[in-house]
Amino acid sequence: QQSRPRRCEKVLNMMAEMGIDRTDSCYNAYLDAWAKSGLKEAPQRAEALLLSMQEQGIQPDYRSFTSVIDCWAKSKDKEAPKRAEDLLRLMQELDLSGMPNVRPTKVTFNVCINALAKASLRDATAAGKADNLLQTMKNMENAGERDVAPDRISYSAVISAYSRVKGAHAADRAVGLLREMSNSYNIGNYTVSPDTMTYNAVLRTLGNQDRGIEYATQGEAILKEMEALYEKGHESAKPDIRSYNALLTCCILHGKRKSAERRTALRIALETFTKIRNGNCGVTADSFTFSYCFKAFGKLSSGKESDKLIAAAFKWCCASGMLNDRSLESLKASVSQGTAKSLLGVAADEDLRHVTPNDLPCDWRRNTDVVTGGEMTSRRQR
């Protein structure tokens, strides 16, 4: 990837030496190479190149700006969202001033929204800013600029931004945007049909809220909607294991609520657990599934019922070879020490804190890997 920008730079220098005019198309190819390079310095180099074009009297167009915004969208720089927004705003100002061919396109907006979506984990205002850009696209569409009408990518990126934000407003807005997409699709706008990634982002948003039981029941309804669409032949809405896992997380936070809410959440968790075990929609459980099941059963039930449910999930986890650090720690936190030791087959006087997957039968962990940083992934996923 690093050689692409260098090759472009070499060609541009050769053109200059040979007296060949370097056009905006030549520079756009160079900017695109930086956008696709993935290099840390790409945004700064691309912006410098954009300035160089102007200094040489070569007018940048919407492709030029979009490539630079794309560089920032892919960057981990803390200033990336602001720089992307600033460049989009500059394009709009230049367009209003009469400069030709710089009006932001749908792709430009989507790239900028994506930059904000990535920043929403550390910036609580980023999701709202992404949503504002989506509204700008809709306003432009209503004003007759149909080529900037938001599509599935636009909506999904905004929903993804909300999935990283806590608060009822985030969940309600994510569900509202999903309904906008579904309603628009139902009247013939196929460019906004929700897909699996869209639905999963909404489910993650619901699972991120420590609120009333309605978020668990909403998640249940959304997953059933996905299943129904898939049964009707909509492959793009097929639930995957992340969909079912996300619904399990919607249930976990209700462990401290009233008895009626806990029972509802437990019912949803049990039905979800059963669907996964039955291979609903072709899904296969992963290590996250078992971690979430242990937590849900431990928080939503008690006594013999809790032990029985967790023991059943643990037996399936070991048979699937999905026991790893994450699922093991969830198990330890969800049952009494005595029950945990019994399930794991360790001595009564052994300290559970020191028991790791490596101390247990290899067959129990045959399909898992431990990834640096505490994140677990299954060999099947890879």
C-alpha positions as YAML, in Angstrom:
chain: A
units: angstrom
residues:
- id: 1
  name: GLN
  ca: [0.00, 0.00, 0.00]
- id: 2
  name: GLN
  ca: [2.88, 2.35, 0.79]
- id: 3
  name: SER
  ca: [4.21, 2.07, -2.77]
- id: 4
  name: ARG
  ca: [1.05, 3.44, -4.42]
- id: 5
  name: PRO
  ca: [1.51, 7.07, -3.35]
- id: 6
  name: ARG
  ca: [5.23, 6.83, -4.11]
- id: 7
  name: ARG
  ca: [4.57, 5.53, -7.62]
- id: 8
  name: CYS
  ca: [2.07, 8.33, -8.23]
- id: 9
  name: GLU
  ca: [4.56, 10.92, -6.98]
- id: 10
  name: LYS
  ca: [7.25, 9.49, -9.23]
- id: 11
  name: VAL
  ca: [5.00, 9.68, -12.28]
- id: 12
  name: LEU
  ca: [3.99, 13.28, -11.49]
- id: 13
  name: ASN
  ca: [7.67, 14.27, -11.15]
- id: 14
  name: MET
  ca: [8.49, 12.61, -14.46]
- id: 15
  name: MET
  ca: [5.64, 14.50, -16.12]
- id: 16
  name: ALA
  ca: [7.00, 17.78, -14.76]
- id: 17
  name: GLU
  ca: [10.52, 16.98, -16.04]
- id: 18
  name: MET
  ca: [9.12, 16.15, -19.48]
- id: 19
  name: GLY
  ca: [7.02, 19.32, -19.59]
- id: 20
  name: ILE
  ca: [3.73, 17.41, -19.61]
- id: 21
  name: ASP
  ca: [0.81, 19.24, -17.99]
- id: 22
  name: ARG
  ca: [-0.36, 17.70, -14.76]
- id: 23
  name: THR
  ca: [-4.15, 17.91, -14.65]
- id: 24
  name: ASP
  ca: [-6.63, 17.62, -11.84]
- id: 25
  name: SER
  ca: [-7.19, 13.98, -12.89]
- id: 26
  name: CYS
  ca: [-3.51, 13.22, -12.27]
- id: 27
  name: TYR
  ca: [-3.65, 14.75, -8.80]
- id: 28
  name: ASN
  ca: [-6.93, 13.02, -8.04]
- id: 29
  name: ALA
  ca: [-5.29, 9.67, -8.75]
- id: 30
  name: TYR
  ca: [-2.48, 10.64, -6.37]
- id: 31
  name: LEU
  ca: [-4.99, 11.69, -3.67]
- id: 32
  name: ASP
  ca: [-6.92, 8.45, -4.13]
- id: 33
  name: ALA
  ca: [-3.69, 6.53, -3.63]
- id: 34
  name: TRP
  ca: [-3.18, 8.25, -0.29]
- id: 35
  name: ALA
  ca: [-6.79, 7.52, 0.70]
- id: 36
  name: LYS
  ca: [-6.26, 3.81, 0.01]
- id: 37
  name: SER
  ca: [-2.80, 3.60, 1.56]
- id: 38
  name: GLY
  ca: [-3.87, 3.33, 5.20]
- id: 39
  name: LEU
  ca: [-0.72, 5.19, 6.20]
- id: 40
  name: LYS
  ca: [-0.68, 7.30, 9.35]
- id: 41
  name: GLU
  ca: [0.60, 10.36, 7.49]
- id: 42
  name: ALA
  ca: [-1.97, 10.03, 4.67]
- id: 43
  name: PRO
  ca: [-4.38, 12.82, 5.82]
- id: 44
  name: GLN
  ca: [-1.63, 15.42, 6.26]
- id: 45
  name: ARG
  ca: [0.05, 14.48, 2.99]
- id: 46
  name: ALA
  ca: [-3.26, 14.55, 1.13]
- id: 47
  name: GLU
  ca: [-4.16, 17.97, 2.52]
- id: 48
  name: ALA
  ca: [-0.73, 19.30, 1.56]
- id: 49
  name: LEU
  ca: [-1.26, 17.93, -1.94]
- id: 50
  name: LEU
  ca: [-4.67, 19.62, -2.13]
- id: 51
  name: LEU
  ca: [-3.05, 22.94, -1.22]
- id: 52
  name: SER
  ca: [-0.28, 22.32, -3.77]
- id: 53
  name: MET
  ca: [-2.88, 21.90, -6.51]
- id: 54
  name: GLN
  ca: [-4.37, 25.31, -5.71]
- id: 55
  name: GLU
  ca: [-0.94, 26.97, -5.59]
- id: 56
  name: GLN
  ca: [-0.22, 25.61, -9.06]
- id: 57
  name: GLY
  ca: [-3.50, 26.94, -10.41]
- id: 58
  name: ILE
  ca: [-5.07, 23.47, -10.69]
- id: 59
  name: GLN
  ca: [-8.63, 23.58, -9.42]
- id: 60
  name: PRO
  ca: [-9.56, 20.72, -7.07]
- id: 61
  name: ASP
  ca: [-12.98, 19.17, -7.67]
- id: 62
  name: TYR
  ca: [-15.35, 17.15, -5.51]
- id: 63
  name: ARG
  ca: [-13.23, 14.04, -6.11]
- id: 64
  name: SER
  ca: [-10.16, 15.80, -4.73]
- id: 65
  name: PHE
  ca: [-11.89, 16.91, -1.55]
- id: 66
  name: THR
  ca: [-13.67, 13.58, -1.06]
- id: 67
  name: SER
  ca: [-10.37, 11.69, -1.20]
- id: 68
  name: VAL
  ca: [-8.86, 13.95, 1.48]
- id: 69
  name: ILE
  ca: [-11.97, 13.57, 3.67]
- id: 70
  name: ASP
  ca: [-11.68, 9.80, 3.16]
- id: 71
  name: CYS
  ca: [-8.09, 9.96, 4.42]
- id: 72
  name: TRP
  ca: [-9.29, 11.64, 7.61]
- id: 73
  name: ALA
  ca: [-12.21, 9.20, 7.97]
- id: 74
  name: LYS
  ca: [-9.74, 6.30, 8.00]
- id: 75
  name: SER
  ca: [-7.37, 8.04, 10.39]
- id: 76
  name: LYS
  ca: [-7.14, 7.43, 14.15]
- id: 77
  name: ASP
  ca: [-6.13, 11.04, 14.70]
- id: 78
  name: LYS
  ca: [-8.29, 12.73, 17.35]
- id: 79
  name: GLU
  ca: [-8.74, 15.69, 15.03]
- id: 80
  name: ALA
  ca: [-9.96, 13.52, 12.16]
- id: 81
  name: PRO
  ca: [-13.73, 14.15, 12.58]
- id: 82
  name: LYS
  ca: [-13.23, 17.91, 12.85]
- id: 83
  name: ARG
  ca: [-10.94, 18.02, 9.82]
- id: 84
  name: ALA
  ca: [-13.44, 15.97, 7.80]
- id: 85
  name: GLU
  ca: [-16.26, 18.33, 8.82]
- id: 86
  name: ASP
  ca: [-14.16, 21.41, 8.04]
- id: 87
  name: LEU
  ca: [-13.37, 20.16, 4.55]
- id: 88
  name: LEU
  ca: [-17.01, 19.34, 3.86]
- id: 89
  name: ARG
  ca: [-18.00, 22.81, 5.05]
- id: 90
  name: LEU
  ca: [-15.31, 24.35, 2.80]
- id: 91
  name: MET
  ca: [-16.71, 22.47, -0.19]
- id: 92
  name: GLN
  ca: [-20.17, 23.85, 0.55]
- id: 93
  name: GLU
  ca: [-18.81, 27.39, 0.88]
- id: 94
  name: LEU
  ca: [-16.83, 27.13, -2.37]
- id: 95
  name: ASP
  ca: [-19.92, 25.77, -4.12]
- id: 96
  name: LEU
  ca: [-22.02, 28.70, -2.89]
- id: 97
  name: SER
  ca: [-19.33, 31.12, -4.04]
- id: 98
  name: GLY
  ca: [-19.74, 29.84, -7.59]
- id: 99
  name: MET
  ca: [-16.72, 27.54, -7.91]
- id: 100
  name: PRO
  ca: [-17.68, 24.79, -10.33]
- id: 101
  name: ASN
  ca: [-17.56, 21.05, -9.67]
- id: 102
  name: VAL
  ca: [-16.97, 21.17, -5.92]
- id: 103
  name: ARG
  ca: [-20.49, 20.43, -4.67]
- id: 104
  name: PRO
  ca: [-20.37, 17.55, -2.15]
- id: 105
  name: THR
  ca: [-21.79, 14.29, -3.44]
- id: 106
  name: LYS
  ca: [-23.56, 11.49, -1.62]
- id: 107
  name: VAL
  ca: [-20.21, 9.72, -1.29]
- id: 108
  name: THR
  ca: [-18.67, 12.85, 0.26]
- id: 109
  name: PHE
  ca: [-21.39, 13.05, 2.89]
- id: 110
  name: ASN
  ca: [-21.19, 9.32, 3.62]
- id: 111
  name: VAL
  ca: [-17.43, 9.44, 4.10]
- id: 112
  name: CYS
  ca: [-17.76, 12.38, 6.51]
- id: 113
  name: ILE
  ca: [-20.59, 10.67, 8.42]
- id: 114
  name: ASN
  ca: [-18.37, 7.60, 8.73]
- id: 115
  name: ALA
  ca: [-15.57, 9.72, 10.22]
- id: 116
  name: LEU
  ca: [-17.99, 11.02, 12.86]
- id: 117
  name: ALA
  ca: [-19.40, 7.54, 13.54]
- id: 118
  name: LYS
  ca: [-15.92, 6.24, 14.38]
- id: 119
  name: ALA
  ca: [-15.40, 9.15, 16.76]
- id: 120
  name: SER
  ca: [-18.65, 8.61, 18.67]
- id: 121
  name: LEU
  ca: [-16.99, 6.23, 21.13]
- id: 122
  name: ARG
  ca: [-14.87, 9.04, 22.57]
- id: 123
  name: ASP
  ca: [-17.00, 12.04, 21.57]
- id: 124
  name: ALA
  ca: [-20.60, 12.06, 22.80]
- id: 125
  name: THR
  ca: [-21.51, 14.81, 20.33]
- id: 126
  name: ALA
  ca: [-20.27, 12.97, 17.24]
- id: 127
  name: ALA
  ca: [-23.45, 10.90, 16.75]
- id: 128
  name: GLY
  ca: [-25.59, 14.04, 16.77]
- id: 129
  name: LYS
  ca: [-23.27, 15.69, 14.24]
- id: 130
  name: ALA
  ca: [-23.49, 12.64, 11.98]
- id: 131
  name: ASP
  ca: [-27.28, 12.75, 12.32]
- id: 132
  name: ASN
  ca: [-27.25, 16.44, 11.35]
- id: 133
  name: LEU
  ca: [-25.39, 15.60, 8.14]
- id: 134
  name: LEU
  ca: [-27.99, 12.94, 7.40]
- id: 135
  name: GLN
  ca: [-30.72, 15.58, 7.83]
- id: 136
  name: THR
  ca: [-28.79, 17.90, 5.50]
- id: 137
  name: MET
  ca: [-28.79, 15.19, 2.84]
- id: 138
  name: LYS
  ca: [-32.56, 14.71, 3.27]
- id: 139
  name: ASN
  ca: [-33.16, 18.47, 3.04]
- id: 140
  name: MET
  ca: [-31.11, 18.65, -0.16]
- id: 141
  name: GLU
  ca: [-33.10, 15.73, -1.56]
- id: 142
  name: ASN
  ca: [-36.37, 17.50, -0.72]
- id: 143
  name: ALA
  ca: [-35.04, 20.59, -2.48]
- id: 144
  name: GLY
  ca: [-34.63, 18.58, -5.67]
- id: 145
  name: GLU
  ca: [-31.04, 17.34, -5.36]
- id: 146
  name: ARG
  ca: [-31.93, 13.66, -5.59]
- id: 147
  name: ASP
  ca: [-28.35, 12.60, -6.30]
- id: 148
  name: VAL
  ca: [-27.49, 13.39, -2.67]
- id: 149
  name: ALA
  ca: [-30.39, 11.41, -1.21]
- id: 150
  name: PRO
  ca: [-29.20, 9.31, 1.76]
- id: 151
  name: ASP
  ca: [-28.85, 5.58, 1.17]
- id: 152
  name: ARG
  ca: [-28.35, 2.53, 3.37]
- id: 153
  name: ILE
  ca: [-24.72, 3.49, 3.98]
- id: 154
  name: SER
  ca: [-25.74, 6.95, 5.23]
- id: 155
  name: TYR
  ca: [-28.37, 5.66, 7.65]
- id: 156
  name: SER
  ca: [-26.32, 2.70, 8.86]
- id: 157
  name: ALA
  ca: [-23.31, 4.88, 9.68]
- id: 158
  name: VAL
  ca: [-25.45, 7.21, 11.79]
- id: 159
  name: ILE
  ca: [-27.08, 4.26, 13.60]
- id: 160
  name: SER
  ca: [-23.60, 2.83, 14.19]
- id: 161
  name: ALA
  ca: [-22.60, 6.14, 15.79]
- id: 162
  name: TYR
  ca: [-25.59, 5.94, 18.15]
- id: 163
  name: SER
  ca: [-24.72, 2.33, 19.04]
- id: 164
  name: ARG
  ca: [-21.69, 3.67, 20.92]
- id: 165
  name: VAL
  ca: [-23.71, 6.19, 22.94]
- id: 166
  name: LYS
  ca: [-25.52, 5.55, 26.23]
- id: 167
  name: GLY
  ca: [-28.90, 7.15, 26.83]
- id: 168
  name: ALA
  ca: [-32.53, 6.69, 25.86]
- id: 169
  name: HIS
  ca: [-32.22, 9.30, 23.11]
- id: 170
  name: ALA
  ca: [-29.60, 7.15, 21.32]
- id: 171
  name: ALA
  ca: [-31.76, 4.02, 21.41]
- id: 172
  name: ASP
  ca: [-34.93, 5.85, 20.40]
- id: 173
  name: ARG
  ca: [-33.18, 7.63, 17.56]
- id: 174
  name: ALA
  ca: [-31.57, 4.43, 16.26]
- id: 175
  name: VAL
  ca: [-34.95, 2.67, 16.21]
- id: 176
  name: GLY
  ca: [-36.52, 5.74, 14.61]
- id: 177
  name: LEU
  ca: [-33.94, 5.77, 11.81]
- id: 178
  name: LEU
  ca: [-34.48, 2.05, 11.23]
- id: 179
  name: ARG
  ca: [-38.21, 2.69, 10.88]
- id: 180
  name: GLU
  ca: [-37.51, 5.53, 8.44]
- id: 181
  name: MET
  ca: [-35.49, 3.13, 6.32]
- id: 182
  name: SER
  ca: [-38.13, 0.39, 6.44]
- id: 183
  name: ASN
  ca: [-40.96, 2.78, 5.57]
- id: 184
  name: SER
  ca: [-39.01, 4.27, 2.68]
- id: 185
  name: TYR
  ca: [-38.11, 0.81, 1.41]
- id: 186
  name: ASN
  ca: [-41.75, -0.31, 1.60]
- id: 187
  name: ILE
  ca: [-42.80, 2.48, -0.78]
- id: 188
  name: GLY
  ca: [-40.16, 1.55, -3.33]
- id: 189
  name: ASN
  ca: [-36.91, 3.22, -2.28]
- id: 190
  name: TYR
  ca: [-34.67, 0.17, -2.44]
- id: 191
  name: THR
  ca: [-31.46, 2.14, -1.84]
- id: 192
  name: VAL
  ca: [-32.27, 2.36, 1.89]
- id: 193
  name: SER
  ca: [-33.28, -1.24, 2.59]
- id: 194
  name: PRO
  ca: [-31.87, -2.18, 6.04]
- id: 195
  name: ASP
  ca: [-29.39, -5.06, 6.00]
- id: 196
  name: THR
  ca: [-27.90, -7.28, 8.69]
- id: 197
  name: MET
  ca: [-25.31, -4.68, 9.70]
- id: 198
  name: THR
  ca: [-28.01, -2.02, 10.07]
- id: 199
  name: TYR
  ca: [-30.20, -4.21, 12.25]
- id: 200
  name: ASN
  ca: [-27.23, -5.34, 14.34]
- id: 201
  name: ALA
  ca: [-26.23, -1.72, 15.00]
- id: 202
  name: VAL
  ca: [-29.75, -1.01, 16.29]
- id: 203
  name: LEU
  ca: [-29.64, -4.11, 18.50]
- id: 204
  name: ARG
  ca: [-26.26, -3.01, 19.89]
- id: 205
  name: THR
  ca: [-27.73, 0.41, 20.68]
- id: 206
  name: LEU
  ca: [-30.61, -1.17, 22.59]
- id: 207
  name: GLY
  ca: [-28.21, -3.45, 24.47]
- id: 208
  name: ASN
  ca: [-26.15, -0.45, 25.51]
- id: 209
  name: GLN
  ca: [-28.98, 1.08, 27.55]
- id: 210
  name: ASP
  ca: [-29.57, 0.39, 31.25]
- id: 211
  name: ARG
  ca: [-33.23, 1.36, 30.99]
- id: 212
  name: GLY
  ca: [-36.66, -0.27, 31.15]
- id: 213
  name: ILE
  ca: [-37.58, -3.68, 29.82]
- id: 214
  name: GLU
  ca: [-38.95, -2.09, 26.65]
- id: 215
  name: TYR
  ca: [-35.47, -2.11, 25.13]
- id: 216
  name: ALA
  ca: [-35.23, -5.89, 25.53]
- id: 217
  name: THR
  ca: [-38.71, -6.37, 24.06]
- id: 218
  name: GLN
  ca: [-37.90, -3.96, 21.22]
- id: 219
  name: GLY
  ca: [-34.75, -5.95, 20.51]
- id: 220
  name: GLU
  ca: [-36.79, -9.16, 20.48]
- id: 221
  name: ALA
  ca: [-39.24, -7.64, 17.96]
- id: 222
  name: ILE
  ca: [-36.38, -6.44, 15.73]
- id: 223
  name: LEU
  ca: [-34.73, -9.86, 15.68]
- id: 224
  name: LYS
  ca: [-38.07, -11.48, 14.82]
- id: 225
  name: GLU
  ca: [-38.43, -8.96, 12.00]
- id: 226
  name: MET
  ca: [-35.03, -10.01, 10.65]
- id: 227
  name: GLU
  ca: [-36.01, -13.69, 10.86]
- id: 228
  name: ALA
  ca: [-39.30, -13.04, 9.07]
- id: 229
  name: LEU
  ca: [-37.58, -11.09, 6.28]
- id: 230
  name: TYR
  ca: [-35.02, -13.84, 5.83]
- id: 231
  name: GLU
  ca: [-37.75, -16.48, 5.63]
- id: 232
  name: LYS
  ca: [-39.36, -14.39, 2.86]
- id: 233
  name: GLY
  ca: [-36.14, -14.48, 0.88]
- id: 234
  name: HIS
  ca: [-34.42, -11.26, 1.99]
- id: 235
  name: GLU
  ca: [-30.89, -12.64, 2.29]
- id: 236
  name: SER
  ca: [-29.45, -9.21, 3.11]
- id: 237
  name: ALA
  ca: [-31.41, -9.14, 6.40]
- id: 238
  name: LYS
  ca: [-30.36, -12.62, 7.54]
- id: 239
  name: PRO
  ca: [-29.58, -12.63, 11.28]
- id: 240
  name: ASP
  ca: [-26.07, -13.76, 12.19]
- id: 241
  name: ILE
  ca: [-24.63, -14.79, 15.53]
- id: 242
  name: ARG
  ca: [-23.92, -11.13, 16.32]
- id: 243
  name: SER
  ca: [-27.65, -10.43, 16.04]
- id: 244
  name: TYR
  ca: [-28.52, -13.10, 18.62]
- id: 245
  name: ASN
  ca: [-25.64, -12.12, 20.88]
- id: 246
  name: ALA
  ca: [-26.76, -8.49, 20.78]
- id: 247
  name: LEU
  ca: [-30.24, -9.50, 21.91]
- id: 248
  name: LEU
  ca: [-28.71, -11.41, 24.83]
- id: 249
  name: THR
  ca: [-26.92, -8.22, 25.92]
- id: 250
  name: CYS
  ca: [-30.30, -6.42, 25.83]
- id: 251
  name: CYS
  ca: [-31.42, -8.79, 28.61]
- id: 252
  name: ILE
  ca: [-28.38, -8.74, 30.91]
- id: 253
  name: LEU
  ca: [-28.87, -5.24, 32.35]
- id: 254
  name: HIS
  ca: [-32.29, -6.07, 33.80]
- id: 255
  name: GLY
  ca: [-30.96, -8.22, 36.65]
- id: 256
  name: LYS
  ca: [-31.56, -5.50, 39.28]
- id: 257
  name: ARG
  ca: [-35.08, -4.63, 38.16]
- id: 258
  name: LYS
  ca: [-38.49, -5.70, 39.38]
- id: 259
  name: SER
  ca: [-39.33, -9.40, 39.38]
- id: 260
  name: ALA
  ca: [-41.75, -9.11, 36.43]
- id: 261
  name: GLU
  ca: [-39.13, -7.36, 34.28]
- id: 262
  name: ARG
  ca: [-36.49, -9.93, 35.21]
- id: 263
  name: ARG
  ca: [-38.81, -12.77, 34.20]
- id: 264
  name: THR
  ca: [-39.53, -11.12, 30.86]
- id: 265
  name: ALA
  ca: [-35.82, -10.60, 30.23]
- id: 266
  name: LEU
  ca: [-35.10, -14.20, 31.26]
- id: 267
  name: ARG
  ca: [-37.77, -15.49, 28.87]
- id: 268
  name: ILE
  ca: [-36.21, -13.54, 26.00]
- id: 269
  name: ALA
  ca: [-32.71, -14.76, 26.92]
- id: 270
  name: LEU
  ca: [-33.87, -18.38, 27.14]
- id: 271
  name: GLU
  ca: [-35.70, -18.23, 23.82]
- id: 272
  name: THR
  ca: [-32.66, -16.64, 22.21]
- id: 273
  name: PHE
  ca: [-30.39, -19.29, 23.74]
- id: 274
  name: THR
  ca: [-32.69, -22.02, 22.36]
- id: 275
  name: LYS
  ca: [-32.74, -20.48, 18.88]
- id: 276
  name: ILE
  ca: [-28.95, -20.37, 18.76]
- id: 277
  name: ARG
  ca: [-28.71, -23.95, 20.02]
- id: 278
  name: ASN
  ca: [-31.16, -25.05, 17.32]
- id: 279
  name: GLY
  ca: [-29.04, -23.31, 14.67]
- id: 280
  name: ASN
  ca: [-31.77, -20.84, 13.77]
- id: 281
  name: CYS
  ca: [-30.99, -19.14, 10.43]
- id: 282
  name: GLY
  ca: [-27.82, -21.25, 10.28]
- id: 283
  name: VAL
  ca: [-26.07, -19.50, 13.19]
- id: 284
  name: THR
  ca: [-23.36, -21.13, 15.28]
- id: 285
  name: ALA
  ca: [-22.59, -20.09, 18.85]
- id: 286
  name: ASP
  ca: [-19.27, -18.37, 19.56]
- id: 287
  name: SER
  ca: [-17.44, -17.61, 22.80]
- id: 288
  name: PHE
  ca: [-19.35, -14.32, 23.21]
- id: 289
  name: THR
  ca: [-22.62, -16.28, 23.13]
- id: 290
  name: PHE
  ca: [-21.66, -18.33, 26.16]
- id: 291
  name: SER
  ca: [-20.25, -15.35, 28.03]
- id: 292
  name: TYR
  ca: [-23.53, -13.47, 27.57]
- id: 293
  name: CYS
  ca: [-25.62, -16.55, 28.45]
- id: 294
  name: PHE
  ca: [-23.74, -17.08, 31.73]
- id: 295
  name: LYS
  ca: [-24.22, -13.41, 32.64]
- id: 296
  name: ALA
  ca: [-27.90, -13.34, 31.65]
- id: 297
  name: PHE
  ca: [-28.83, -16.54, 33.50]
- id: 298
  name: GLY
  ca: [-26.82, -15.51, 36.55]
- id: 299
  name: LYS
  ca: [-28.40, -12.05, 36.79]
- id: 300
  name: LEU
  ca: [-31.96, -12.92, 35.80]
- id: 301
  name: SER
  ca: [-32.50, -16.12, 37.80]
- id: 302
  name: SER
  ca: [-31.39, -17.45, 41.16]
- id: 303
  name: GLY
  ca: [-30.82, -20.57, 43.21]
- id: 304
  name: LYS
  ca: [-31.34, -23.97, 41.61]
- id: 305
  name: GLU
  ca: [-32.88, -22.44, 38.49]
- id: 306
  name: SER
  ca: [-29.77, -20.34, 37.86]
- id: 307
  name: ASP
  ca: [-27.40, -23.27, 38.48]
- id: 308
  name: LYS
  ca: [-29.41, -25.51, 36.16]
- id: 309
  name: LEU
  ca: [-29.46, -22.98, 33.30]
- id: 310
  name: ILE
  ca: [-25.77, -22.10, 33.61]
- id: 311
  name: ALA
  ca: [-24.79, -25.77, 33.86]
- id: 312
  name: ALA
  ca: [-26.67, -26.50, 30.62]
- id: 313
  name: ALA
  ca: [-25.00, -23.55, 28.87]
- id: 314
  name: PHE
  ca: [-21.58, -24.57, 30.23]
- id: 315
  name: LYS
  ca: [-22.00, -28.16, 29.01]
- id: 316
  name: TRP
  ca: [-22.83, -26.88, 25.53]
- id: 317
  name: CYS
  ca: [-19.92, -24.40, 25.68]
- id: 318
  name: CYS
  ca: [-17.42, -27.19, 26.43]
- id: 319
  name: ALA
  ca: [-18.94, -29.51, 23.81]
- id: 320
  name: SER
  ca: [-18.54, -26.67, 21.28]
- id: 321
  name: GLY
  ca: [-14.91, -26.08, 22.30]
- id: 322
  name: MET
  ca: [-15.70, -22.41, 23.04]
- id: 323
  name: LEU
  ca: [-14.34, -21.96, 26.57]
- id: 324
  name: ASN
  ca: [-11.84, -19.11, 26.70]
- id: 325
  name: ASP
  ca: [-10.80, -16.38, 29.12]
- id: 326
  name: ARG
  ca: [-13.90, -14.29, 28.46]
- id: 327
  name: SER
  ca: [-16.47, -17.07, 28.89]
- id: 328
  name: LEU
  ca: [-14.58, -18.57, 31.85]
- id: 329
  name: GLU
  ca: [-14.53, -15.26, 33.73]
- id: 330
  name: SER
  ca: [-18.26, -14.79, 33.03]
- id: 331
  name: LEU
  ca: [-18.92, -18.25, 34.43]
- id: 332
  name: LYS
  ca: [-16.93, -17.54, 37.61]
- id: 333
  name: ALA
  ca: [-18.85, -14.28, 38.12]
- id: 334
  name: SER
  ca: [-22.27, -15.86, 37.55]
- id: 335
  name: VAL
  ca: [-22.31, -18.80, 39.98]
- id: 336
  name: SER
  ca: [-21.12, -19.57, 43.48]
- id: 337
  name: GLN
  ca: [-17.52, -20.72, 43.92]
- id: 338
  name: GLY
  ca: [-18.70, -24.19, 44.86]
- id: 339
  name: THR
  ca: [-20.82, -24.53, 41.71]
- id: 340
  name: ALA
  ca: [-18.04, -23.16, 39.54]
- id: 341
  name: LYS
  ca: [-15.51, -25.62, 40.96]
- id: 342
  name: SER
  ca: [-17.94, -28.48, 40.45]
- id: 343
  name: LEU
  ca: [-18.57, -27.53, 36.82]
- id: 344
  name: LEU
  ca: [-14.87, -27.02, 36.10]
- id: 345
  name: GLY
  ca: [-13.84, -30.19, 37.91]
- id: 346
  name: VAL
  ca: [-11.22, -28.49, 40.09]
- id: 347
  name: ALA
  ca: [-10.36, -29.30, 43.69]
- id: 348
  name: ALA
  ca: [-12.47, -27.76, 46.44]
- id: 349
  name: ASP
  ca: [-9.42, -26.06, 47.97]
- id: 350
  name: GLU
  ca: [-8.17, -24.58, 44.69]
- id: 351
  name: ASP
  ca: [-8.26, -20.81, 44.20]
- id: 352
  name: LEU
  ca: [-10.61, -20.10, 41.27]
- id: 353
  name: ARG
  ca: [-8.84, -16.83, 40.50]
- id: 354
  name: HIS
  ca: [-5.84, -18.80, 39.28]
- id: 355
  name: VAL
  ca: [-7.79, -21.21, 37.06]
- id: 356
  name: THR
  ca: [-7.36, -20.40, 33.35]
- id: 357
  name: PRO
  ca: [-8.53, -22.16, 30.19]
- id: 358
  name: ASN
  ca: [-5.05, -23.69, 29.89]
- id: 359
  name: ASP
  ca: [-5.67, -25.58, 33.16]
- id: 360
  name: LEU
  ca: [-8.79, -27.22, 31.72]
- id: 361
  name: PRO
  ca: [-9.26, -29.93, 29.05]
- id: 362
  name: CYS
  ca: [-7.97, -28.88, 25.62]
- id: 363
  name: ASP
  ca: [-11.16, -30.11, 24.00]
- id: 364
  name: TRP
  ca: [-13.16, -27.46, 25.88]
- id: 365
  name: ARG
  ca: [-11.18, -24.65, 24.20]
- id: 366
  name: ARG
  ca: [-10.31, -26.21, 20.86]
- id: 367
  name: ASN
  ca: [-12.21, -23.62, 18.78]
- id: 368
  name: THR
  ca: [-11.05, -20.45, 20.51]
- id: 369
  name: ASP
  ca: [-8.07, -18.13, 20.46]
- id: 370
  name: VAL
  ca: [-7.00, -15.50, 22.94]
- id: 371
  name: VAL
  ca: [-6.30, -12.18, 21.24]
- id: 372
  name: THR
  ca: [-4.05, -9.51, 22.73]
- id: 373
  name: GLY
  ca: [-6.00, -6.87, 24.62]
- id: 374
  name: GLY
  ca: [-8.57, -9.16, 26.15]
- id: 375
  name: GLU
  ca: [-10.70, -9.55, 23.03]
- id: 376
  name: MET
  ca: [-11.65, -13.11, 22.18]
- id: 377
  name: THR
  ca: [-12.41, -14.51, 18.77]
- id: 378
  name: SER
  ca: [-13.25, -18.00, 17.60]
- id: 379
  name: ARG
  ca: [-11.32, -19.90, 14.98]
- id: 380
  name: ARG
  ca: [-14.59, -20.37, 13.14]
- id: 381
  name: GLN
  ca: [-15.06, -16.61, 12.78]
- id: 382
  name: ARG
  ca: [-11.55, -16.27, 11.39]
...
